[in-house]
Amino acid sequence: MSHTNKLNTENFILRSLSPADIERVESYLVRVDLPHGLTLNETQEPIEHLYFPNDAVISVVSGTESGQSAEAGLVGREGLAGVEALLNGPIALHRQIIQLPGDGYRAELEAMRAEFAIGGAFHAAILLFTRSLLAQMSQTALCNRMHIAEQRLAKWLLMCRDRASSDVLGITQEFAAMMLGSNRVTLTQAAGQLQEHGLIEYRRGNITIVDRKGLEKQACECYSRIKEEYERYQTKLL
């Protein structure tokens, strides 16, 4: 259940804490800007800070040694970047990069690990978020294998919109192609089809969602499954 506290935040985990919890945790939090393209954590490198986004959106990216990459998951105001470091694993499992800019809170890992060890509301919220992220990542793995680019792009844009504050998403086709694990030609064709159907508009590095209902119909069933888990998590936490 959400509580009234003095911390000005849209982050679900921080909002779920009681005034007493926030009073203790707030001293560890530093408000920071999170610009597009900023790498928060790099694969196989130590995690030093956790990031709790307000309106920024973070891509969790898997990559190969040859430089190929695909997005494994998205994190917005519902969670945090670096959750694996709270589970006795300070080494990053994935690259975590800011996809849509905004702001949020940064906290030193050791302080948050101490808070997590208390076993109270923060601990419970982290476990709920981890379940939600695991569900999203497993569904995304299936989606990337089974569904065509147009369906996956529609799903991905909807997931971005669920975490953003506007229908206008500052996403280049090149970046979207990298996140979807597609080449730019395939992505351009998929985006062109969505635009021809009147579902999106693309210009100068911005993709605008014009017809959300139509985009939901175009997306594969993976979107509805991920959204259901997202909403279930939100209901339990807030």
C-alpha positions in Angstrom: 0.0 0.0 0.0 1.3 3.5 -0.9 2.0 5.9 1.9 2.0 9.7 2.1 5.7 10.7 2.6 7.7 13.8 1.9 9.9 12.3 -0.8 8.8 13.6 -4.2 8.9 10.5 -6.4 7.0 8.5 -9.0 9.0 5.4 -8.2 6.8 2.6 -7.1 9.2 1.0 -4.7 10.0 4.3 -2.9 6.3 5.3 -2.9 5.4 2.0 -1.2 7.5 2.8 1.9 6.1 4.2 5.1 7.1 7.7 6.4 9.4 6.0 8.9 11.1 3.9 6.2 11.5 6.9 3.9 12.9 9.0 6.7 15.6 6.4 7.1 16.2 5.7 3.4 16.0 9.3 2.2 19.5 10.1 3.5 21.0 7.6 1.1 19.2 9.0 -2.0 20.6 11.5 -4.4 18.3 12.9 -7.2 20.1 12.7 -10.6 19.4 13.4 -14.2 19.3 10.3 -16.4 20.1 11.3 -20.0 19.5 9.1 -23.0 22.3 6.7 -23.7 23.9 6.8 -20.2 25.2 3.4 -19.1 24.4 2.8 -15.5 26.0 -0.7 -15.3 28.1 -2.7 -17.6 28.0 -6.4 -18.0 30.4 -8.3 -15.7 31.5 -5.1 -14.0 30.9 -4.3 -10.3 27.7 -2.5 -9.4 28.3 0.5 -7.1 25.0 2.3 -7.2 21.3 1.5 -7.5 19.1 3.7 -9.6 15.4 4.3 -8.9 13.9 6.0 -12.0 11.0 8.5 -11.8 10.2 9.0 -15.5 13.3 7.6 -17.2 13.2 4.2 -18.8 16.1 1.8 -18.6 16.9 -0.9 -21.1 18.4 -4.2 -19.7 20.6 -5.4 -22.6 22.2 -8.8 -23.3 25.1 -8.9 -25.6 27.6 -11.3 -27.3 31.4 -11.1 -27.5 31.1 -10.2 -31.2 29.1 -7.0 -30.4 25.5 -8.2 -31.1 22.9 -7.1 -28.6 19.2 -7.4 -27.8 17.0 -6.0 -25.0 16.1 -8.5 -22.4 13.9 -6.2 -20.4 12.6 -2.7 -19.6 12.6 -0.9 -16.2 10.8 2.3 -15.5 9.2 3.9 -12.5 8.1 0.5 -11.2 11.6 -0.6 -10.2 15.3 0.0 -10.1 18.5 -0.7 -12.0 21.0 -3.1 -10.4 18.6 -5.3 -8.4 20.9 -8.3 -8.8 23.4 -6.6 -6.5 20.9 -6.9 -3.7 20.8 -10.7 -4.2 24.4 -11.3 -3.0 25.7 -10.7 -6.5 27.5 -7.3 -7.0 28.5 -8.1 -10.6 26.2 -6.8 -13.3 24.4 -9.5 -15.3 23.5 -7.2 -18.1 24.3 -3.8 -19.5 21.8 -1.3 -18.2 21.4 1.9 -20.3 19.0 4.8 -20.2 16.6 4.5 -23.2 14.2 7.3 -22.5 15.6 10.3 -20.5 14.3 11.6 -17.2 15.4 11.7 -13.7 15.5 9.5 -10.6 17.4 8.7 -7.4 20.8 7.1 -7.0 21.9 5.3 -3.9 25.1 3.6 -2.8 24.8 -0.2 -3.0 26.1 -0.9 0.4 23.5 1.3 2.1 20.7 -0.3 0.1 22.0 -3.8 0.9 21.9 -2.9 4.6 18.3 -1.7 4.2 17.4 -4.9 2.2 18.9 -7.0 5.0 16.4 -5.6 7.6 13.7 -7.6 6.0 10.9 -5.0 6.1 8.9 -3.2 3.4 11.8 -2.4 1.2 12.8 -6.1 1.1 9.3 -7.2 0.2 9.0 -4.6 -2.5 12.3 -5.7 -4.1 11.2 -9.3 -4.2 7.9 -8.3 -5.8 9.8 -6.3 -8.4 12.2 -9.1 -9.1 9.3 -11.5 -9.8 7.8 -9.0 -12.2 11.1 -8.4 -14.0 11.7 -12.2 -14.3 8.3 -12.7 -15.8 8.9 -9.9 -18.3 12.4 -11.2 -19.3 11.2 -14.7 -19.9 8.3 -13.6 -22.0 10.7 -11.3 -24.0 13.0 -14.2 -24.7 10.1 -16.2 -26.1 8.9 -13.2 -28.1 12.2 -12.5 -29.7 12.3 -16.1 -31.0 8.7 -16.5 -32.1 7.2 -13.2 -33.3 7.8 -11.0 -36.4 9.4 -7.6 -36.1 6.2 -5.6 -36.6 4.5 -7.4 -33.6 7.6 -7.1 -31.5 8.0 -3.4 -32.3 4.4 -2.7 -31.4 4.8 -4.6 -28.1 8.0 -2.7 -27.3 6.6 0.7 -28.0 3.6 0.0 -25.8 5.9 -1.2 -23.0 7.9 2.1 -23.3 4.7 4.1 -23.2 3.5 2.4 -20.1 6.6 3.7 -18.3 6.9 7.1 -20.1 5.0 10.4 -19.4 4.1 11.1 -23.1 3.0 9.5 -26.3 6.1 11.1 -27.9 9.0 8.8 -27.4 12.5 10.0 -28.1 13.7 6.8 -29.9 15.8 6.6 -33.1 15.2 3.7 -35.4 18.8 2.7 -35.0 18.4 2.4 -31.2 15.1 0.6 -31.5 16.7 -1.9 -33.9 19.5 -2.6 -31.4 17.0 -3.1 -28.6 14.9 -5.5 -30.6 18.0 -7.5 -31.8 17.0 -6.6 -35.5 19.0 -4.9 -38.2 18.0 -1.4 -39.2 16.4 -2.4 -42.5 14.1 -4.8 -40.8 13.2 -2.3 -38.1 12.6 0.4 -40.7 10.2 -1.8 -42.6 8.3 -2.7 -39.4 8.1 0.9 -38.4 6.9 1.9 -41.9 4.1 -0.7 -41.7 2.9 0.6 -38.4 3.0 4.2 -39.7 1.1 3.2 -42.9 -1.6 1.7 -40.6 -1.9 5.1 -38.8 -0.6 3.7 -35.5 2.6 5.7 -35.1 4.4 8.7 -36.6 8.2 8.8 -36.9 10.2 11.9 -37.5 13.6 13.3 -36.4 14.3 10.7 -33.7 10.8 10.7 -32.2 8.2 8.0 -32.5 4.7 9.2 -31.6 2.0 6.7 -30.7 -1.1 7.9 -32.6 -3.5 5.0 -32.1 -2.8 3.1 -28.9 -5.8 0.7 -29.3 -4.7 -0.1 -32.8 -1.1 -0.7 -31.7 -2.3 -3.1 -29.0 -4.2 -5.1 -31.7 -1.0 -5.2 -33.8 1.2 -6.4 -30.9 1.7 -10.0 -30.1 0.1 -11.6 -27.1 3.3 -11.2 -25.2 2.4 -7.6 -24.5 -0.9 -8.4 -22.7 0.9 -11.0 -20.6 3.7 -8.7 -19.6 1.2 -5.9 -18.9 -1.0 -8.2 -16.7 2.1 -9.0 -14.6 3.1 -5.3 -14.4 -0.4 -4.4 -13.2 -0.5 -7.3 -10.7 2.8 -6.1 -9.3 1.6 -2.5 -9.1 -1.6 -3.5 -7.3 0.2 -5.6 -4.7 2.8 -2.9 -4.1 0.7 0.3 -4.1 
